[in-house]
Amino acid sequence: AVVSTQSTGKFITEPKFLEKQKSGGALMAILEGLRKDLLNDRPNDFTDCIRWARLLFEDNFHNTIAQLLYNFPSDQKTSSGALFWSGPKRCPTAIDFDANNSEHLDFIVAAANLRAFNFSIPANRNRDFIKGQVSKVTVPAFKQDQV
């Protein structure tokens, strides 16, 4: 999602952005991201940016980690019988969003404002407003991908 947003920002601000891209899979991924950002998920107002930021938090800090733990449970063993999560590999923990956690809210404020900036939507750093709006976002339940 972040790479898609970066590409969208460059597409909007750099006239020859697409011409500089290599053809093939990378270009197709950029075009898909542009379609998603500019057509399907384009924010209309700051509340849409808050929603996007909340879903980004969920994807980055909960769903990705939950998927990793589904693929490699905390008690997973390697072929030699050693624990997979040992030594330099520390078993991660999925984070449940808490609007009362200042670090979680900091992420939402920053991400929503960056998204708003990319789409020329006025910034909003009113934490009480953002906290109230983020609590209204419906977040889909995590569904693991079968490997």
PyMOL commands that set and color helices and strands:
alter all, ss='L'
color gray80, all
select helices_A, chain A and resi 2-13+17-20+25-40+46-71+102-118+127-134
alter helices_A, ss='H'
color red, helices_A
deselect
rebuild
show_as cartoon
